[in-house]
Amino acid sequence: MTPETDLDTDLQIDEAEIEDLMDAFFTTFNVDRAGFTIKTYFPDSPFSWNIFKKPEPIPVPDFTIGMLIASARAGRWLYD
């Protein structure tokens, strides 16, 4: 793993696991979680009654180990 490793795409960690990981991260490293929203990185899929229409992909920002490192050093979540 490197700072560029993406938690959801590279490590394939799902939303529930990330929530547990982030709770432990904020507590263990005494990081202020203000501004952190799990839905930024795991947005809900859009609903459509049309089962034949493929939904448009939702752009999701990177969620990397480097972000955790930088936020731990700063003592607060640094990203939107």
Biopython code that builds the backbone (N, CA, C, O; Angstrom):
import numpy as np
from Bio.PDB.StructureBuilder import StructureBuilder

atoms = [
    (1, "MET", "N", (0.832, -1.174, 0.000)),
    (1, "MET", "CA", (0.000, 0.000, 0.000)),
    (1, "MET", "C", (0.882, 1.244, 0.000)),
    (1, "MET", "O", (1.965, 1.274, 0.584)),
    (2, "THR", "N", (0.376, 2.256, -0.673)),
    (2, "THR", "CA", (1.061, 3.541, -0.753)),
    (2, "THR", "C", (0.058, 4.646, -0.419)),
    (2, "THR", "O", (-1.138, 4.376, -0.307)),
    (3, "PRO", "N", (0.525, 5.878, -0.260)),
    (3, "PRO", "CA", (-0.425, 6.968, -0.019)),
    (3, "PRO", "C", (-1.458, 7.128, -1.139)),
    (3, "PRO", "O", (-2.546, 7.656, -0.906)),
    (4, "GLU", "N", (-1.127, 6.679, -2.344)),
    (4, "GLU", "CA", (-2.044, 6.795, -3.475)),
    (4, "GLU", "C", (-3.081, 5.672, -3.517)),
    (4, "GLU", "O", (-4.007, 5.725, -4.327)),
    (5, "THR", "N", (-2.944, 4.667, -2.666)),
    (5, "THR", "CA", (-3.885, 3.548, -2.658)),
    (5, "THR", "C", (-5.279, 4.058, -2.314)),
    (5, "THR", "O", (-5.476, 4.725, -1.298)),
    (6, "ASP", "N", (-6.245, 3.735, -3.178)),
    (6, "ASP", "CA", (-7.628, 4.166, -2.982)),
    (6, "ASP", "C", (-8.369, 3.103, -2.175)),
    (6, "ASP", "O", (-8.355, 1.922, -2.523)),
    (7, "LEU", "N", (-9.013, 3.537, -1.099)),
    (7, "LEU", "CA", (-9.653, 2.589, -0.187)),
    (7, "LEU", "C", (-10.790, 1.817, -0.835)),
    (7, "LEU", "O", (-10.918, 0.613, -0.615)),
    (8, "ASP", "N", (-11.618, 2.486, -1.631)),
    (8, "ASP", "CA", (-12.757, 1.773, -2.192)),
    (8, "ASP", "C", (-12.447, 1.066, -3.503)),
    (8, "ASP", "O", (-12.930, -0.046, -3.716)),
    (9, "THR", "N", (-11.663, 1.666, -4.384)),
    (9, "THR", "CA", (-11.410, 1.002, -5.663)),
    (9, "THR", "C", (-10.239, 0.023, -5.616)),
    (9, "THR", "O", (-10.353, -1.090, -6.128)),
    (10, "ASP", "N", (-9.123, 0.411, -5.016)),
    (10, "ASP", "CA", (-7.961, -0.483, -4.970)),
    (10, "ASP", "C", (-8.130, -1.603, -3.946)),
    (10, "ASP", "O", (-7.797, -2.757, -4.218)),
    (11, "LEU", "N", (-8.649, -1.257, -2.770)),
    (11, "LEU", "CA", (-8.789, -2.251, -1.701)),
    (11, "LEU", "C", (-10.178, -2.873, -1.663)),
    (11, "LEU", "O", (-10.408, -3.847, -0.946)),
    (12, "GLN", "N", (-11.102, -2.310, -2.435)),
    (12, "GLN", "CA", (-12.478, -2.803, -2.535)),
    (12, "GLN", "C", (-13.138, -2.960, -1.166)),
    (12, "GLN", "O", (-13.781, -3.971, -0.883)),
    (13, "ILE", "N", (-12.967, -1.945, -0.328)),
    (13, "ILE", "CA", (-13.619, -1.916, 0.975)),
    (13, "ILE", "C", (-14.994, -1.292, 0.777)),
    (13, "ILE", "O", (-15.114, -0.235, 0.157)),
    (14, "ASP", "N", (-16.030, -1.939, 1.300)),
    (14, "ASP", "CA", (-17.382, -1.418, 1.090)),
    (14, "ASP", "C", (-17.736, -0.330, 2.103)),
    (14, "ASP", "O", (-16.978, -0.054, 3.032)),
    (15, "GLU", "N", (-18.894, 0.273, 1.904)),
    (15, "GLU", "CA", (-19.303, 1.427, 2.708)),
    (15, "GLU", "C", (-19.368, 1.120, 4.201)),
    (15, "GLU", "O", (-18.900, 1.920, 5.011)),
    (16, "ALA", "N", (-19.931, -0.013, 4.577)),
    (16, "ALA", "CA", (-20.047, -0.361, 6.004)),
    (16, "ALA", "C", (-18.668, -0.526, 6.641)),
    (16, "ALA", "O", (-18.442, -0.086, 7.768)),
    (17, "GLU", "N", (-17.757, -1.157, 5.917)),
    (17, "GLU", "CA", (-16.398, -1.340, 6.439)),
    (17, "GLU", "C", (-15.670, 0.000, 6.555)),
    (17, "GLU", "O", (-14.930, 0.228, 7.513)),
    (18, "ILE", "N", (-15.880, 0.877, 5.586)),
    (18, "ILE", "CA", (-15.256, 2.202, 5.625)),
    (18, "ILE", "C", (-15.791, 3.004, 6.809)),
    (18, "ILE", "O", (-15.031, 3.706, 7.476)),
    (19, "GLU", "N", (-17.092, 2.902, 7.072)),
    (19, "GLU", "CA", (-17.657, 3.625, 8.218)),
    (19, "GLU", "C", (-16.996, 3.173, 9.515)),
    (19, "GLU", "O", (-16.639, 4.001, 10.354)),
    (20, "ASP", "N", (-16.830, 1.856, 9.682)),
    (20, "ASP", "CA", (-16.153, 1.329, 10.874)),
    (20, "ASP", "C", (-14.697, 1.791, 10.927)),
    (20, "ASP", "O", (-14.207, 2.208, 11.976)),
    (21, "LEU", "N", (-14.017, 1.715, 9.791)),
    (21, "LEU", "CA", (-12.623, 2.135, 9.711)),
    (21, "LEU", "C", (-12.476, 3.609, 10.072)),
    (21, "LEU", "O", (-11.576, 3.979, 10.826)),
    (22, "MET", "N", (-13.356, 4.448, 9.536)),
    (22, "MET", "CA", (-13.251, 5.882, 9.785)),
    (22, "MET", "C", (-13.587, 6.227, 11.234)),
    (22, "MET", "O", (-12.966, 7.119, 11.813)),
    (23, "ASP", "N", (-14.554, 5.539, 11.826)),
    (23, "ASP", "CA", (-14.841, 5.755, 13.254)),
    (23, "ASP", "C", (-13.594, 5.467, 14.086)),
    (23, "ASP", "O", (-13.230, 6.241, 14.972)),
    (24, "ALA", "N", (-12.945, 4.342, 13.786)),
    (24, "ALA", "CA", (-11.720, 3.974, 14.508)),
    (24, "ALA", "C", (-10.598, 4.972, 14.216)),
    (24, "ALA", "O", (-9.847, 5.342, 15.119)),
    (25, "PHE", "N", (-10.481, 5.404, 12.968)),
    (25, "PHE", "CA", (-9.454, 6.373, 12.581)),
    (25, "PHE", "C", (-9.604, 7.676, 13.364)),
    (25, "PHE", "O", (-8.637, 8.162, 13.951)),
    (26, "PHE", "N", (-10.812, 8.245, 13.375)),
    (26, "PHE", "CA", (-11.037, 9.521, 14.063)),
    (26, "PHE", "C", (-10.765, 9.401, 15.558)),
    (26, "PHE", "O", (-10.218, 10.320, 16.167)),
    (27, "THR", "N", (-11.143, 8.279, 16.147)),
    (27, "THR", "CA", (-10.936, 8.076, 17.583)),
    (27, "THR", "C", (-9.471, 7.812, 17.909)),
    (27, "THR", "O", (-8.897, 8.457, 18.786)),
    (28, "THR", "N", (-8.871, 6.865, 17.203)),
    (28, "THR", "CA", (-7.496, 6.447, 17.482)),
    (28, "THR", "C", (-6.491, 7.581, 17.300)),
    (28, "THR", "O", (-5.587, 7.756, 18.118)),
    (29, "PHE", "N", (-6.653, 8.343, 16.235)),
    (29, "PHE", "CA", (-5.692, 9.399, 15.922)),
    (29, "PHE", "C", (-6.161, 10.787, 16.367)),
    (29, "PHE", "O", (-5.534, 11.796, 16.043)),
    (30, "ASN", "N", (-7.272, 10.827, 17.115)),
    (30, "ASN", "CA", (-7.811, 12.081, 17.652)),
    (30, "ASN", "C", (-7.964, 13.135, 16.556)),
    (30, "ASN", "O", (-7.488, 14.263, 16.685)),
    (31, "VAL", "N", (-8.643, 12.739, 15.472)),
    (31, "VAL", "CA", (-8.867, 13.614, 14.326)),
    (31, "VAL", "C", (-10.300, 14.142, 14.390)),
    (31, "VAL", "O", (-11.242, 13.373, 14.577)),
    (32, "ASP", "N", (-10.459, 15.452, 14.235)),
    (32, "ASP", "CA", (-11.781, 16.071, 14.209)),
    (32, "ASP", "C", (-12.485, 15.652, 12.921)),
    (32, "ASP", "O", (-11.984, 15.895, 11.824)),
    (33, "ARG", "N", (-13.644, 15.027, 13.064)),
    (33, "ARG", "CA", (-14.349, 14.491, 11.903)),
    (33, "ARG", "C", (-15.264, 15.500, 11.224)),
    (33, "ARG", "O", (-15.926, 15.155, 10.245)),
    (34, "ALA", "N", (-15.321, 16.734, 11.711)),
    (34, "ALA", "CA", (-16.175, 17.759, 11.101)),
    (34, "ALA", "C", (-15.851, 17.877, 9.615)),
    (34, "ALA", "O", (-14.686, 17.974, 9.231)),
    (35, "GLY", "N", (-16.870, 17.868, 8.801)),
    (35, "GLY", "CA", (-16.678, 17.967, 7.360)),
    (35, "GLY", "C", (-16.601, 16.629, 6.655)),
    (35, "GLY", "O", (-16.682, 16.577, 5.427)),
    (36, "PHE", "N", (-16.445, 15.534, 7.408)),
    (36, "PHE", "CA", (-16.387, 14.217, 6.772)),
    (36, "PHE", "C", (-17.795, 13.670, 6.613)),
    (36, "PHE", "O", (-18.555, 13.595, 7.579)),
    (37, "THR", "N", (-18.140, 13.290, 5.393)),
    (37, "THR", "CA", (-19.422, 12.663, 5.099)),
    (37, "THR", "C", (-19.164, 11.438, 4.240)),
    (37, "THR", "O", (-18.587, 11.543, 3.158)),
    (38, "ILE", "N", (-19.584, 10.290, 4.714)),
    (38, "ILE", "CA", (-19.347, 9.036, 3.983)),
    (38, "ILE", "C", (-19.994, 9.067, 2.597)),
    (38, "ILE", "O", (-19.477, 8.458, 1.661)),
    (39, "LYS", "N", (-21.121, 9.772, 2.460)),
    (39, "LYS", "CA", (-21.838, 9.815, 1.177)),
    (39, "LYS", "C", (-21.052, 10.560, 0.101)),
    (39, "LYS", "O", (-21.362, 10.431, -1.083)),
    (40, "THR", "N", (-20.047, 11.334, 0.488)),
    (40, "THR", "CA", (-19.178, 11.968, -0.505)),
    (40, "THR", "C", (-18.452, 10.899, -1.310)),
    (40, "THR", "O", (-18.250, 11.049, -2.515)),
    (41, "TYR", "N", (-18.065, 9.830, -0.646)),
    (41, "TYR", "CA", (-17.267, 8.771, -1.266)),
    (41, "TYR", "C", (-18.099, 7.547, -1.649)),
    (41, "TYR", "O", (-17.666, 6.725, -2.456)),
    (42, "PHE", "N", (-19.284, 7.432, -1.070)),
    (42, "PHE", "CA", (-20.207, 6.341, -1.370)),
    (42, "PHE", "C", (-21.608, 6.913, -1.573)),
    (42, "PHE", "O", (-22.486, 6.698, -0.738)),
    (43, "PRO", "N", (-21.833, 7.643, -2.676)),
    (43, "PRO", "CA", (-23.149, 8.251, -2.892)),
    (43, "PRO", "C", (-24.207, 7.188, -3.194)),
    (43, "PRO", "O", (-23.900, 6.107, -3.698)),
    (44, "ASP", "N", (-25.460, 7.521, -2.873)),
    (44, "ASP", "CA", (-26.561, 6.624, -3.206)),
    (44, "ASP", "C", (-26.711, 6.561, -4.714)),
    (44, "ASP", "O", (-26.492, 7.552, -5.410)),
    (45, "SER", "N", (-27.085, 5.388, -5.218)),
    (45, "SER", "CA", (-27.330, 5.232, -6.648)),
    (45, "SER", "C", (-28.654, 5.894, -7.003)),
    (45, "SER", "O", (-29.625, 5.778, -6.255)),
    (46, "PRO", "N", (-28.703, 6.588, -8.141)),
    (46, "PRO", "CA", (-29.965, 7.215, -8.532)),
    (46, "PRO", "C", (-31.011, 6.153, -8.856)),
    (46, "PRO", "O", (-30.695, 5.099, -9.409)),
    (47, "PHE", "N", (-32.250, 6.443, -8.506)),
    (47, "PHE", "CA", (-33.342, 5.506, -8.746)),
    (47, "PHE", "C", (-34.041, 5.855, -10.049)),
    (47, "PHE", "O", (-34.214, 7.028, -10.381)),
    (48, "SER", "N", (-34.437, 4.827, -10.780)),
    (48, "SER", "CA", (-35.211, 5.025, -12.000)),
    (48, "SER", "C", (-36.240, 3.912, -12.106)),
    (48, "SER", "O", (-35.947, 2.746, -11.839)),
    (49, "TRP", "N", (-37.438, 4.287, -12.497)),
    (49, "TRP", "CA", (-38.477, 3.280, -12.733)),
    (49, "TRP", "C", (-38.207, 2.521, -14.027)),
    (49, "TRP", "O", (-38.749, 1.435, -14.233)),
    (50, "ASN", "N", (-37.376, 3.081, -14.897)),
    (50, "ASN", "CA", (-37.065, 2.449, -16.174)),
    (50, "ASN", "C", (-35.939, 1.434, -15.962)),
    (50, "ASN", "O", (-34.772, 1.806, -15.838)),
    (51, "ILE", "N", (-36.301, 0.151, -15.921)),
    (51, "ILE", "CA", (-35.303, -0.894, -15.662)),
    (51, "ILE", "C", (-34.372, -1.125, -16.849)),
    (51, "ILE", "O", (-33.350, -1.799, -16.718)),
    (52, "PHE", "N", (-34.726, -0.562, -18.016)),
    (52, "PHE", "CA", (-33.906, -0.764, -19.204)),
    (52, "PHE", "C", (-32.874, 0.348, -19.401)),
    (52, "PHE", "O", (-31.985, 0.237, -20.245)),
    (53, "LYS", "N", (-33.000, 1.409, -18.621)),
    (53, "LYS", "CA", (-32.066, 2.525, -18.746)),
    (53, "LYS", "C", (-30.947, 2.363, -17.728)),
    (53, "LYS", "O", (-31.184, 2.266, -16.524)),
    (54, "LYS", "N", (-29.742, 2.338, -18.234)),
    (54, "LYS", "CA", (-28.576, 2.237, -17.360)),
    (54, "LYS", "C", (-28.325, 3.603, -16.725)),
    (54, "LYS", "O", (-28.257, 4.609, -17.430)),
    (55, "PRO", "N", (-28.185, 3.648, -15.392)),
    (55, "PRO", "CA", (-27.956, 4.952, -14.751)),
    (55, "PRO", "C", (-26.587, 5.521, -15.116)),
    (55, "PRO", "O", (-25.621, 4.790, -15.334)),
    (56, "GLU", "N", (-26.539, 6.846, -15.175)),
    (56, "GLU", "CA", (-25.273, 7.534, -15.427)),
    (56, "GLU", "C", (-24.340, 7.304, -14.241)),
    (56, "GLU", "O", (-24.791, 7.329, -13.096)),
    (57, "PRO", "N", (-23.056, 7.082, -14.489)),
    (57, "PRO", "CA", (-22.122, 6.927, -13.367)),
    (57, "PRO", "C", (-22.016, 8.228, -12.564)),
    (57, "PRO", "O", (-22.018, 9.325, -13.123)),
    (58, "ILE", "N", (-21.927, 8.079, -11.267)),
    (58, "ILE", "CA", (-21.805, 9.229, -10.379)),
    (58, "ILE", "C", (-20.321, 9.477, -10.130)),
    (58, "ILE", "O", (-19.608, 8.575, -9.692)),
    (59, "PRO", "N", (-19.845, 10.705, -10.410)),
    (59, "PRO", "CA", (-18.431, 10.977, -10.140)),
    (59, "PRO", "C", (-18.167, 10.960, -8.630)),
    (59, "PRO", "O", (-18.864, 11.610, -7.851)),
    (60, "VAL", "N", (-17.155, 10.208, -8.247)),
    (60, "VAL", "CA", (-16.806, 10.061, -6.836)),
    (60, "VAL", "C", (-15.336, 10.448, -6.672)),
    (60, "VAL", "O", (-14.485, 9.969, -7.422)),
    (61, "PRO", "N", (-15.031, 11.308, -5.703)),
    (61, "PRO", "CA", (-13.628, 11.695, -5.503)),
    (61, "PRO", "C", (-12.792, 10.536, -4.969)),
    (61, "PRO", "O", (-13.318, 9.586, -4.389)),
    (62, "ASP", "N", (-11.498, 10.632, -5.174)),
    (62, "ASP", "CA", (-10.589, 9.636, -4.605)),
    (62, "ASP", "C", (-10.718, 9.626, -3.085)),
    (62, "ASP", "O", (-11.049, 10.638, -2.467)),
    (63, "PHE", "N", (-10.453, 8.467, -2.499)),
    (63, "PHE", "CA", (-10.497, 8.301, -1.041)),
    (63, "PHE", "C", (-9.277, 7.462, -0.693)),
    (63, "PHE", "O", (-9.356, 6.235, -0.632)),
    (64, "THR", "N", (-8.140, 8.133, -0.464)),
    (64, "THR", "CA", (-6.851, 7.447, -0.395)),
    (64, "THR", "C", (-6.256, 7.391, 1.009)),
    (64, "THR", "O", (-6.662, 8.121, 1.913)),
    (65, "ILE", "N", (-5.298, 6.516, 1.151)),
    (65, "ILE", "CA", (-4.550, 6.410, 2.401)),
    (65, "ILE", "C", (-3.816, 7.722, 2.675)),
    (65, "ILE", "O", (-3.683, 8.130, 3.828)),
    (66, "GLY", "N", (-3.343, 8.380, 1.625)),
    (66, "GLY", "CA", (-2.681, 9.671, 1.779)),
    (66, "GLY", "C", (-3.586, 10.714, 2.417)),
    (66, "GLY", "O", (-3.114, 11.569, 3.167)),
    (67, "MET", "N", (-4.882, 10.654, 2.127)),
    (67, "MET", "CA", (-5.839, 11.576, 2.739)),
    (67, "MET", "C", (-5.925, 11.327, 4.244)),
    (67, "MET", "O", (-6.030, 12.268, 5.030)),
    (68, "LEU", "N", (-5.880, 10.058, 4.636)),
    (68, "LEU", "CA", (-5.913, 9.721, 6.061)),
    (68, "LEU", "C", (-4.644, 10.220, 6.750)),
    (68, "LEU", "O", (-4.702, 10.775, 7.847)),
    (69, "ILE", "N", (-3.510, 10.020, 6.105)),
    (69, "ILE", "CA", (-2.229, 10.449, 6.675)),
    (69, "ILE", "C", (-2.211, 11.966, 6.866)),
    (69, "ILE", "O", (-1.861, 12.456, 7.940)),
    (70, "ALA", "N", (-2.585, 12.705, 5.826)),
    (70, "ALA", "CA", (-2.567, 14.170, 5.904)),
    (70, "ALA", "C", (-3.536, 14.681, 6.968)),
    (70, "ALA", "O", (-3.216, 15.614, 7.705)),
    (71, "SER", "N", (-4.709, 14.075, 7.048)),
    (71, "SER", "CA", (-5.695, 14.500, 8.048)),
    (71, "SER", "C", (-5.233, 14.165, 9.461)),
    (71, "SER", "O", (-5.457, 14.946, 10.385)),
    (72, "ALA", "N", (-4.593, 13.016, 9.637)),
    (72, "ALA", "CA", (-4.072, 12.649, 10.961)),
    (72, "ALA", "C", (-3.001, 13.646, 11.399)),
    (72, "ALA", "O", (-2.955, 14.039, 12.565)),
    (73, "ARG", "N", (-2.154, 14.047, 10.479)),
    (73, "ARG", "CA", (-1.113, 15.032, 10.804)),
    (73, "ARG", "C", (-1.719, 16.386, 11.174)),
    (73, "ARG", "O", (-1.213, 17.081, 12.055)),
    (74, "ALA", "N", (-2.806, 16.755, 10.493)),
    (74, "ALA", "CA", (-3.446, 18.053, 10.735)),
    (74, "ALA", "C", (-4.375, 18.027, 11.948)),
    (74, "ALA", "O", (-4.690, 19.072, 12.517)),
    (75, "GLY", "N", (-4.810, 16.836, 12.338)),
    (75, "GLY", "CA", (-5.723, 16.724, 13.470)),
    (75, "GLY", "C", (-7.170, 17.002, 13.126)),
    (75, "GLY", "O", (-8.019, 17.121, 14.009)),
    (76, "ARG", "N", (-7.449, 17.106, 11.817)),
    (76, "ARG", "CA", (-8.825, 17.334, 11.362)),
    (76, "ARG", "C", (-8.973, 16.805, 9.940)),
    (76, "ARG", "O", (-7.988, 16.656, 9.217)),
    (77, "TRP", "N", (-10.213, 16.524, 9.547)),
    (77, "TRP", "CA", (-10.466, 16.049, 8.187)),
    (77, "TRP", "C", (-10.267, 17.213, 7.227)),
    (77, "TRP", "O", (-10.897, 18.259, 7.379)),
    (78, "LEU", "N", (-9.398, 17.037, 6.244)),
    (78, "LEU", "CA", (-8.993, 18.125, 5.357)),
    (78, "LEU", "C", (-9.766, 18.200, 4.047)),
    (78, "LEU", "O", (-9.550, 19.128, 3.267)),
    (79, "TYR", "N", (-10.650, 17.262, 3.787)),
    (79, "TYR", "CA", (-11.254, 17.151, 2.457)),
    (79, "TYR", "C", (-12.766, 17.313, 2.518)),
    (79, "TYR", "O", (-13.395, 17.022, 3.535)),
    (80, "ASP", "N", (-13.343, 17.785, 1.404)),
    (80, "ASP", "CA", (-14.803, 17.952, 1.324)),
    (80, "ASP", "C", (-15.463, 16.644, 0.975)),
    (80, "ASP", "O", (-16.688, 16.582, 0.862)),
]
sb = StructureBuilder()
sb.init_structure("model")
sb.init_model(0)
sb.init_chain("A")
sb.init_seg("    ")
for serial, (resi, resn, name, xyz) in enumerate(atoms, 1):
    if name == "N":
        sb.init_residue(resn, " ", resi, " ")
    sb.init_atom(name, np.array(xyz, "f"), 0.0, 1.0, " ", f" {name:<3s}", serial, name[0])
structure = sb.get_structure()
